[in-house]
Each structure stands twice: as structure tokens, then as C-alpha cells.
Amino acid sequence: MTTLDRWLLRPLAWLGAALVLAMMALTFVDVVGRYLFNAPVSGSAEATELMLAVIVFAGLPLAAAAREHIQIDLLEHVLSDRAKRWQAIFGFSVAAIVTAFVAWRLALRAAELGRLGDLSSHLGFPLAWLAWFLAAASVVAGLVFAGLAWRAARGPAR
Amino acid sequence: MLAALAGFALLIGVSTAGVPIAFSMLAIGFAGFALFRDVNAASYMVGQIAYETAQNYGLSVLPMFVLMGNFINHARLSSELYDAANAFLGHRRGGLAMATIVACGGFAAVSGSSVATAATMGKVAIPEMRRFGYSDRLAAGAVAAGGTLGILIPPSVVMVIYGILTSTDIGKLFAAGILPGLLGILLYVAAVRYAVWRQPDAGPPGARTTWPARWAALRNVWAVAGLFLLVIGGLYLGIFTPTEAAGIGATGAFAVALTRRTLAFPVLMRVLGETVRTTAVMFAVLIGGLVFSNFVNIAGMPAAISAWVGSLQIAPVAVIFAIIAIYFVLGCVLESMTMILLTIPVFFPIVQALGFDPVWFGIIVVVVTEISLITPPVGLNVFVISGIFREIGTANVFRGVAPFVAADVIRIAVLVLVPWISLVLPSFMR
């Protein structure tokens, strides 16, 4: 988990943070430019879309590692520690499989976009790169979930 | 129809068994869709939704509003808001609890999240109320209930989701939330009065503040008022699109945090990190919910229910009350965003067919989901409060919110019967 943290999660955290700030600045400059100088930033909507996708998928493994993905904890106060452990093993394993599946579908999409050589319409950003990144981040999220399930299976609850 | 209902049941079961709801919605939505079409079509659908949703321009308002709220949370504005409300109300019996409600409303005006509102205001208001000898029940109940105003008073994350799902104008939804939000504040203040009338020693009066001191306290909250006017005013007057308003709001909140010198580098990183993770959590639920609703649609549930309701020959308002009753039940298990994602695809076509205004229905839905935040067994705000102040105890907080739940039921009835309250402000927009 620590290796994963250092080499994959931290860079994703930095990337996400930088892009959130960039998105904010871009919107501000765009609006100010349009109203004060009659010069909106061209392609800003497209840049926002691309940044949004990266932020969302970069955050996926980070939220998983922080155990922030929303769960129904109806039984939180009723279950024994043993039952909670099984809950964690089952829940995180399913989440890992689902994320892996999404990663696979995104990788197929990326390969297709690469074959077609699709570029984003204003900025000419290669969409295959974006899709590959989304797929890779999903793989990392799957690894984090698998790690959480593994940890629940091995150690005592929590 | 039966398949969709089985899907819902399975979803609740699997999620209760520990699968995070975003992923159980995606898995069951995928399986159900595959049942009606085939595995290939379902796989393609999942990839498509994941890829497209993450790049939806309209949805970029979410991280920006979350960022704005996070800057505000860390700008320590909550104590100023509370002090200002207190200066005007604190000398009354139950006044500190009333001040809590009003301050929550003010905080909600710059934050789109109920849980954040409850958590931030709770840390300020509960110790203060305890110092003045307030009962724990009233203190905790006021904060938990006041926090629910966060998703009704714009900006509101839940309204954005509703707007995107139903292609309803987000600016109009925000405008529509203002008066029902004020009504909510009024009714909550009335609930406090009722609580201290039943039990006068639950909320002893505090010290009276002089008028010069009151104005001084009010000056400290200019930042909140300014931000709200900038974002919602700009949106209302059509100067900004929702996306722009959110970006401008985030920039404004950033500036506020900077001028208040609450933004050291580690704090900035924490704010940005929280924003990234919250965004991912919301989009995961969104993507899972969209996959699941594709299954529900292909299973013919919305059409079947619409046809059934049409054949019933009952008053349209009765249908609305029936839908509200269903929300009450679902609210016992689901959190607000999931609830909206799961139910709107089913209910919205019915409501539209009956000729109701989509903006008005949006407000009704948001208010109903608000109530689910403070009702047992999983009132999220209640757990936030009892998580911070463990000695109060969950059961006590639930008892404390009871008068506020009653106020909410009254509010829902009023809003359903008098659509004007929700629709008058948006009616002036172009």
C-alpha cells in the first residue's frame, strides 16, 4: 500500500489539485476576458471538459483510499466486528471488480480513439491519451480497492 | 417492471452488504441491462457513460461549487456568522438556537452541502449553547436541522444533479430555492420557540447586545453576503452561466480565504485534495446511477408506472403526495444524491405528464431529501453531529430534531399547495 501511495496516489493527488485550481483560474480569466476585454479564452469549454475528466478519475483511487465512497451503513451499529470484516472484504472486492471492468471498457475506447486518431475539436488534444489516462486511473482505483479487501481479510477489523 | 423492482431490492441488499453504492448501482445496472439486451450492449453502455459523464461540461459546476464551499469551510467564517446572528437573537429565550438556524442559512448561501454546513456550524454553535446552559437536545437538533438548509438555499449540489438529469435550467432552480429556504428558516425558528415553550429551561436567554455592537458584528459577514450576491445575483440576472457562476464563486471564496489569511499552503492543498476526492465520489455515484437508470428505463418501469398512474383517475396532487411518501421511506436508507439519481428517472416522466412545473417539482424533491438527512435510521446530519460530540448520543440528537421534522412536514405541505412560493422568483428570469 505504501508503494502504491508514493508512486501512484501522490502524483494523482498533485495532478488533481493542480487541475482544480487551473479550472477555477480558467473560468475566471474567461469570464473577465469576455466582459472586460471582449476576449474570451478560445477553447476554454473544451479545456474544462478535459480537465474535469482527469480530476474525476484521478480522484477515484484517492477517494477509495480515504474510504470516502458512499456506503449504506444501516447495520453499522448492529454488526459484530467479524461481520463488519466480511462486509469490508465483500464490498471492496466487488468494487475492485467493477472498477477493473470500467478500466477495461475505457482501455478499449482508448485503443479505438487511437486507431481513429481522434483529436478534441478546438485544442487538438489527442482523445486517446485522455481515455488511456482514465483507464489507468481506474486500474489504480481497482488496486486500491483490492488492497483494502486484502487488508480486511488479513488483519483484524479496521 | 418486476425486473426493475427486483433490481432495486438487490441494490439495497448488496449495498447494505458492504459494496459502496456507486459500484453496486453500476454492477446491477449492467447486469440488468444485459438481461434485457445482451452483454455486449451493456458493456458498451457502461464504457460510454463513464467516458462521457466525466467530460460533461455542465457538470463542471460540481467541482467548482465544492471548491467554493471548501474554501469557505476553511476560512473560519462560521464563527462570524454565528456571532452576527447571535447579536440580534441571543437575548431571547432559545435565541442561541435561533441564531444557529439563521447562521446555518447564511452558511448555506455559500455552501452547497448540508453535511458540511452541519459539521462546520456545529463546531461553533454547540459549545456556545452549552456554555449558556442549553439542553444538548435543543443544541444538537438545531444544528442538524439548520444544516439541511445547505442543499436548498443555493448553491446546491443536489439541484445541479436534478437540473442535469431533467434538463431543467439550473439558474431557475437556484432562484426557486431562495424563498422556500427562507420559509425553512422561519419555520425552524418557530420550532425552536415551540421547543423552549414546552421546556423553558432548555434554552435560557443570553446577554443582550447593543445596537453599535450589532452593526459591528454584521460588518464581519460582508464576505458571505458579497459572495452570495455575486454568484446567485450574477446567475439570476443572466450575467453568468451556472458553470461561470461556480468558477467565479470559487475564485471569490479563494480571495476571501486569502484576505482572511486562513490559507497557508498545507491548508490550500487540503482544500484542493478534498475537492478532488469529493468530486470523484459524486461522479462515481453519478455514473453508477446513470447506468442503473438505463436498466430501469429499458425494463419499462417509468412507462409502466406512468400508465398505471394515468389509469387511476385521481387528483394530480394526490400523486405528488404519494411520491413524497415514497421519498420518506427511501430516505431511511439512501443518501440524498443517490436518492435523486435513482428516483428522478422514474418519477419525473409521471410528474411531467401530469403537467407540473419541473422547477417546482425540483424544489419539492430537494426539500423531501432534506428531511431524510435528519430522520432515523440514517439521518446523515445527525450522525455528523453525534460523531463530533460523542457524549450527546445519537438518540438524543434524533429526539432534538423532532420539532424540526414537524416544521419540515408543514413546509412540504405549504410548498406543494402553494407553488407560487417556489416559482415567483424564477418567473422574472429571462
Contacts between the chains, C-beta under 8 A, distances in Angstrom:
chain1	res1	chain2	res2	distance
A	13	B	273	5.8
A	13	B	276	7.0
A	16	B	272	7.4
A	16	B	273	7.5
A	16	B	276	3.6
A	17	B	269	6.3
A	17	B	272	3.6
A	17	B	273	6.0
A	17	B	276	6.2
A	20	B	63	6.0
A	20	B	67	6.0
A	20	B	272	5.2
A	20	B	275	5.2
A	20	B	276	6.0
A	20	B	279	7.8
A	21	B	272	6.3
A	23	B	60	6.9
A	23	B	63	6.8
A	23	B	64	6.9
A	23	B	247	7.1
A	24	B	64	6.5
A	24	B	67	6.3
A	24	B	247	5.7
A	24	B	250	4.7
A	24	B	251	5.7
A	24	B	254	6.9
A	25	B	251	7.6
A	26	B	247	7.6
A	27	B	64	6.9
A	27	B	243	6.9
A	27	B	244	6.0
A	27	B	246	7.5
A	27	B	247	2.5
A	27	B	248	6.9
A	27	B	250	7.8
A	27	B	251	7.5
A	28	B	247	5.9
A	28	B	248	6.4
A	28	B	251	4.4
A	30	B	244	7.4
A	30	B	247	7.8
A	31	B	240	6.8
A	31	B	244	5.0
A	31	B	247	7.0
A	31	B	248	6.0
A	35	B	239	7.8
A	45	B	57	5.5
A	48	B	57	6.2
A	48	B	60	5.0
A	48	B	243	7.3
A	49	B	55	4.4
A	49	B	56	7.4
A	49	B	57	5.2
A	49	B	60	7.2
A	50	B	55	7.0
A	52	B	54	6.4
A	52	B	55	6.2
A	52	B	56	7.5
A	52	B	57	7.8
A	52	B	59	6.8
A	52	B	60	4.8
A	52	B	63	7.0
A	53	B	51	7.9
A	53	B	54	4.0
A	53	B	55	4.6
A	55	B	63	6.0
A	55	B	276	5.8
A	55	B	279	5.7
A	55	B	280	7.6
A	56	B	54	4.4
A	56	B	279	6.0
A	56	B	280	5.6
A	56	B	283	4.4
A	57	B	54	6.4
A	57	B	280	7.4
A	58	B	276	6.4
A	58	B	280	7.5
A	59	B	276	4.2
A	59	B	277	5.1
A	59	B	278	7.9
A	59	B	279	5.5
A	59	B	280	2.7
A	59	B	281	7.6
A	59	B	283	7.9
A	60	B	280	4.8
A	60	B	284	6.5
A	62	B	273	7.3
A	62	B	276	6.3
A	62	B	277	5.1
A	62	B	280	6.7
A	63	B	277	4.2
A	63	B	278	7.8
A	63	B	280	4.6
A	63	B	281	4.9
A	63	B	284	7.4
A	66	B	277	6.0
A	68	B	277	5.5
A	68	B	278	7.6
A	68	B	281	5.5
A	69	B	20	3.8
A	69	B	21	7.9
A	69	B	22	6.0
A	69	B	23	7.5
A	69	B	281	5.8
A	69	B	284	6.2
A	70	B	20	6.2
A	70	B	21	5.2
A	70	B	22	6.7
A	70	B	281	6.3
A	70	B	285	6.0
A	70	B	335	5.8
A	70	B	337	7.8
A	70	B	338	6.7
A	71	B	15	7.1
A	71	B	18	7.1
A	71	B	19	7.8
A	71	B	20	5.1
A	71	B	21	6.5
A	72	B	12	7.4
A	72	B	15	4.5
A	72	B	16	5.2
A	72	B	21	6.2
A	72	B	333	6.2
A	72	B	334	7.3
A	72	B	378	7.5
A	73	B	378	7.2
A	74	B	16	5.5
A	74	B	333	6.3
A	74	B	377	6.4
A	74	B	378	6.1
A	75	B	16	6.3
A	86	B	18	7.7
A	87	B	17	6.3
A	87	B	18	3.5
A	88	B	18	6.1
A	89	B	18	7.9
A	90	B	17	5.8
A	90	B	18	5.0
A	90	B	19	7.0
A	91	B	17	6.9
A	91	B	18	2.9
A	91	B	19	4.5
A	91	B	20	6.5
A	92	B	18	7.6
A	94	B	14	7.4
A	94	B	19	4.5
A	94	B	23	6.2
A	94	B	24	7.1
A	94	B	27	6.5
A	95	B	19	6.2
A	95	B	20	5.5
A	95	B	23	4.3
A	97	B	27	7.9
A	98	B	23	4.3
A	98	B	26	5.4
A	98	B	27	5.2
A	99	B	23	7.3
A	101	B	30	7.8
A	101	B	43	7.9
A	101	B	46	7.2
A	102	B	26	7.4
A	102	B	46	6.6
A	102	B	47	7.4
A	102	B	50	5.3
A	105	B	43	6.0
A	105	B	44	7.7
A	105	B	46	5.6
A	105	B	47	3.1
A	105	B	50	6.9
A	106	B	47	6.2
A	106	B	50	6.3
A	106	B	51	6.3
A	108	B	47	6.6
A	109	B	47	5.4
A	109	B	51	5.7
A	131	B	51	6.6
A	134	B	50	7.5
A	134	B	51	6.9
A	134	B	54	6.8
